[in-house]
Amino acid sequence: MKFITPNHYVLPARGHIGWSAGRLILALAAGTTLSAGTPQGDLPAYRPATPPSTGAQYIHSDGTPHVTQKESELLARAAALAEQDLPAAIRLLASRVSESASPALDYMLGSYLQQAGQRESAESAYRDAVRKMPGFPAAINHLALLYLERDEPASGLETLQQLTGTGHADAYTYLLMGACLDLMHKPVSAEGAYRQALLLEPENHDARRGLARALIAQGRNREVLALSRELLEDRPADPELWRLRCTAHLALGESDAAITGIETALSLDAAPADLLPTLGNLYINRRQFKHAARAYLSYADREAPDVSRILAAANHLVDRGAFVEAEVLADKAGLELKARGSTASAGDLRVLNRVRGRLAASRGDTETAARILRNLLRDAPLDGRIMLELANILVETGEPDDARTWFERARRIAEYETEALLAQAQLEVHRGRYHDAAELLEKAAERDPSPHITRFLEQVRTIAETSNRQ
């Protein structure tokens, strides 16, 4: 039996897990039949700045800047205003920032700009704060987070390293360093950063979860299972933890445990959407087609599902003779594409029609199947897979000459040449044209000397020689 990869949880050669485009992206398996999509985990949470309390004087020892009494009152007024009118708070601080003003004003302005989504202006404000006060921890942390969101981990790490020798690096600093190192494909160093964060804040959930990601990137899957089990005791509804456990189980070849974990997450309403196709693929491999369809239907009901994954599953179900379940998924995909209207992918629409053609053929409605496939070839005249499917249907409908024409066309496409040669050879054998079949198989064997091809060739040659003697 041909097994499909359960999904993207077979670890690639390097990196495994990393921050990408400001998001933590788990590993995808190379060569998986079903598109993996992009499972994601959150960045360390943005921490809005807290202004100094009125009258407080902050100076160097704890890494916070000095503010005057008037500046402290201004910051308190801006903070109160920001709760009701963030743009007004930004305008207030922007009007008071100057070279002589405390870097705390630049920092708070940057924080409000970041909350407002004005990241370039926020970066400029944070830079001003750090220029005025080198080693300003909060400004450096937030500046590094902006780099992470821009997928510039090297710049983020360089920024954070300004704090490592000052004694002012906190758990959040090391959490951000771990994120940068993840994206830079340095899981061992990332592990060190996350462990340092945990030394400062032993119960920091983000750091413990980051540690699990760094461990799985190193293939230390048993440790991941132990750590995630402990973390789930505190947060059983954390989707990222269930994703990590599934990744570890599948890397260890424990598909039954992966299924149990995903089903448990589903019962807790904590299963990430990207785990549902994984669950469906696992059930397909176990020939539990009804459960597979249920998993994919649940996925289809999530927000903005990847229709190509649903259609790929439908094709796999057709391959295995699970026509009822395949039709259910095809109908669901069709409804989703119809709802998308003009934004629906042309490629997905072609695949949907191909699945429908295959389903029609499975019902014996070869006329409908042939019509659908011919229509598809008008839009995709070089699709060798559709050519082969049409040729096979024509064989079934007793149109061998037309079938031969399509096999010959498919042979001109390198990707399908060997398969088309074999299929055409089978057609010639059924027609009693053994010499023609042998010539086709010789060409196929030249391109792919696999044992099953050479055996087929030997058998056909024997039959051809016998027919010559008769």
N, C-alpha and C positions, 0 to 999 in steps of 0.2 A: 504494500500500500504506500502511496505517496503521502507523506505527512507535510502539513503546512506548519511553518514556524508559528508558535503560539502568538508571537508578535515581537515587539521591539525589545524584549528583555534578555536577549542573548547579547553579551557585552562585546563591543567592538575592540579593536586592537589597542587603542589608547584613548585616554580621556575619560571614557565611560560616562562620566557625569560632569556637567559643567554649566556655568552661567552663560546664557546666550541671549543677546539683545535685551539685557536687563532681566532675564528670567532664568531660573535653573531648569535645564533641559535634561531629562533622563535619556539613557542610551537607547539607540534604535538598532535593531539587528540588520546587518547588511544582508541583502538578498531575500528578505522576507517576502512571501507571496502577497500577503495582505499589507497594504500601506499602513505604516505604523502610526503616522500622525506625529504630534509633538506633545508628549506629556510634560507638564510643567509644574514647578514648585515655586513658591514665592521668594522674592528677595527678602533680606532682612528688612523688617518694617521700618518705614520712615518715621523718625522720631521728631515731631514738631518741637521747636525750641521753646524753652521755658524762660521767660524774662526774669531778671533779678527782682526780688521783692523791693518795695519802696523803702528807700533809705539804706539799703544794704551796700556795703563797699566790698567789691570783689577784686582780689588781686592775686597775682602770680602763683601762690603755693598750690592751689588746687586746679590750676590751668584755666581759670576763668578770668576775663579781663576786668579791669577797674572801671567802674562807672561813677559818675558824679550823682549827687542827689537829684539834680534836674533831669539827668539822663535816665535815672531809675524811674522817676515819675513819668517821663515820656514813654518808656518801655511799658510800664504798667497801663498807661492810657491806651497805647497801641494794642496791647493784648486784649483789653476789654472791648475795644472797637472791632478787632478782628473777629470776635465771636459773632458779631452782627453784620459787619460790612468789611470783608477782607480787602477789597480794592481801596477803601478809604484808609485802612490801616497802612497799606503799602504806600499810599500817597503821603500820609503823615510822616512816616519814617524817611521816605525818600527826600522829603523837603528838609530834613534835619541832619542827614548824613553829610559829613565833611571830613577833611583830612585831620582836623583836630578832634573830631568826635571819637568816642570810645569804639573799638572794634565790635563791642556788643551790639551797637546799632546796625552795623553792616551785617552782622550775623543774623539778627532778628529779621532784618529786611530780606535777606536771602531765604530764610525759613518761610516767610509769608509768600515770597515770590514762588518758591518751590511748591507750596501748597496750592498756589493759583495756577500751576502748570507752566509758569514762565521760567523754564529751566536755564536758558542762556543768561537771562538777567540775574537769576539766583546764583549761577556760577560766578558771575562777575562780582556780586556782593560778597560771596564767601571768599573769593580771592582777595578782595580788599581787606576783609577781616584778618586773613592769614598774613597779608603783607604788613599790616599794622602790628600784628601780634603773632610772630612765627611760633608754631607749636600750639596754636589755639585748638584744643582737642575737638570741640563740638563742630567748629567750622571745617576742620580737616575731615572729620567723619562724613559730614553732609556733602562736602565736595567730592569725596571718594564715591559716595552713593550715586551722585550724578554721573560719574564716569562709568560706574557699573550699569546704570540704566542706558548708557550710550554704547554699551558693549566695548568698553575700553579698559579692560582689567589691569593691564600693565600700568597705565597712568594712575588708576585707582590705587594700586599697590604702592607705587612710588610715593603717592601723596600720603598714604597712611604710615609709611616708614618714617616720616618726619616725627612721629610720636613715639616710636619704639624705644628710643634712648632717653626720653624726657621723664619717664615715670608717670605720664598722663594718659597713656593708652588704657582704655577701659574695655569691658567685655564686648561692647558694640564695635570698638575698633578692631578687635581680633575676629569678631564675627564677619565684618566686612573684608578683612584680609583673607579669611577662609574662602569667602565668595569669589574674590579676585583670583586666588590660586586655583580654585575649581575650574574657572573659565580658562585659565592658562594651562590646564591639563597637568597640574602638579598636585595629585591627590595626597601624597605623603606630606608635603608642606602644608596643604590645606588641613589635614588631620592635626598637625601641630598647632595651627592657628585656632582651630575649634577647641582643642584641649586647653589651650591657654585661656580662651574665653570662659571655659567651664571652671578653671581654677579661680577666676574672679567672680563668676556667678554660677555655682554648681547646678542650679535648677533652671538655667536658661534653656528653654525648650528649642529655640531656633538653633542654638549651638549644638545641642545634642542631636538634633535632626541633621544638621550639617555634618557632624561627625559620622553619622550613619551613611551619608552620601559618600564621604571620603573613603570610608571602609569598603563600601561596595565597589567603588572605582578601583580598588586594589584587589578585588576578588576575595575579600575576607567576608564571605557571605554568612558563615555561621555566626560571626560576631555581630553582623547586621541583624540577624534574626533575634539574637539575644537582646541587643540594645533596643530594637523596635518593639519587642514584646514588653519590655520595661516601660517604654514611652507610652505604649497604648494603654497601659493601666491608668495613666493620668489623663490621656486624651484619646479615648477609643474612637472618636469620630474624626480623627485627623486623616484626610485622604492621602496625604503625602506618605504617611507611615505605612498605609496599606499598599501603596504603590511600591515602596522600598521592599516590603516583605515579598511581594509578588516577584519582583526582580530577582531577589536572592533565591527564592525557591526555584524559579525557572533556571537560573544559572547553575543550580545544583542538580537539575534534572528532576525536581520534585513537582511534577505537574499536578498530582492529586492534592498536595498541600497548597499549591497555588490556587486551584479551584476552590478549595475550602476557604482560603483566605478571602478571595474575591466575593464569594457568596456571603461570607460573614460581614464583609464591608457593605454589601448591598442591603443586608438585613438591618444594618445600623444607619442606612442612608448616607454612607460615607465612602462609597466607591467612586473614584474619579471616572469620568466618562471614558477616558482612553483605556481603562481596564476592561470594559465590556466587550470590545472586539477580541481582546486577548482571551477572555472567558469563552466567547463563542468559538474561537479557533481551537481551544483546548477540547471543547465538547465535540467539534467536528472530527478531530483526531481520534476521539473515543467512540465515534459513530453514534453519539447521542444527539441526533439532529434536532429534536424538538427543543432540547435545552439550548442548543446553539442558536436556533431561531429566536428563542426567548431573549437570550443575551443581546443579540443584534437588534431586536425590536426595542429593547430598553435603551440601547445606544441611540437608535434612530429618534427616540422621543426626547433625547437631550438637546440642548441648544446647539444649533448649527452643526449637525453631524457631518462627517466626511462621507458623502454618498458613495464615493469610489470604494470605500472599505466595505460597505454594505453589499455593493454589487459584486465585489471580489468574492465575498462569502457566498453569495447566491451562485456564482459560477462554480465554486468548490462543491457546493451542495449538489448541483447538477452532475458534476463529475462522479459523485458518489451515489447517484440515483435517488437522492432525497428531493424529489421534484416538488412535493407539496410544500415543504419548508422553503425551497428555493423560490417558488412562486410567491409565497407570502413576503419574502424579503424584496423580491423584484417589485411587487405592488407597492410596498412601503417606500422604496426608493423612488418609484414613479411619482407618488404623491408629493414627496419632498421636492423633486425636481420641478413638478408642476407649480408648486407653491413659490418657487424661486423665479418663475417666469423667464424673462429675458436674461437674467443673471445666471441661469443654469448652465453648467459646463457642457459644451458640445461633446466633449469626450465621454462624459458620464452618460449623456443621452445615447451615444452610439453603443456603449457597453450595455445599457439597459435594453436596447433593441436586440442586441446580440443574445442576451440572456432569454429574452422573450422568444426569439427564434429557436433557441435550443429547447426551451420548454415546449414549444409547439411541436417540434420534432419528437420529443419524448412522448407526446400524446398521440403520435401517429399522424398529426396534421402537417405532413411534409410540404403541402402546397403553400400553407401560410409561412412555414419556416423558410422555404426557398424564396418567397417573395420578400420577406423581411431582410434576408441576407443579401439579395440582389440590390435592394434599396440602400443597404449599408455600403455596398461596394461602389455605388455611384458617388457617395460622399468620401469614401476612403478606398480608392481604387488599388492601393498598394498594401492593403491589410492582408497579409498571407494567412493569418489565422481564420479570417472570415472566408477566404477562398477555399481553404481546406474543409471547413464545415459545410459550405455550400456543395462542394464536390462530393462529400460523403452522403449528403441528403440526395443528391442526384443519383448516386449509386443505388440508394434504397428505392428510389422511384423508378428505377429501370431506365435511366438515361445515361448509359455508360460513356457515350461519345462526348456529351456535354461535361460529364464529370472529368473525363480525361483532359479536356481543354483547361478546366480550372486547376487540376493538379499540375499541369505543365506551366500555367501562369505562376502558381505558387512556387514552383521550382526555381523561378528566376529571382526570387528573393532569398538571399543567402541564409537568413535566419531560419527559413522554413524548407530549405532545399532537401535536406536529408529526410525530413518527415514526409514531404510531398513525394519523394522517390519511393519510400516504403509504401505509402498509401496507394500510389499508382501501381506499384508492383502487385499489391494484393488484388487490385481491380483486374489486372491482366491474368493473374492466377485464376480468379473466378471465371474469367472469360475463356480459360483454357489456352491462353497465349503464353506458354511457359518460357519460350525463348525471349520474348519481349520483357517478361518479368525478370528473367535472369540478368538481362542487360541493365535494367534499372537498378537491381540490387547490387550489381558490380559497381555502379557509380556511387551508390549509397555507401558501400563498404570502403571505397576509396576515401570518402570524406569522414566516415566514422566506422572504424573497424571493430565495433563492439561485438561481443560474442553472439548476441541475439540476432544481429544482422548477418554475420557470417554463417550462422546455423541456418537461417532462413534461405540464404543464397545456396548453400549446399543442398538443402532439401529441394529447392526449385530446380537446380541443375539435375539432380537425380531423376526427378519427374520428367524433365525435358528429355533426357537421354532415353528413359523408358518409353516415352511417347514416340521417339524417333524409331525405335526398334520394332514398334508394333505396326 
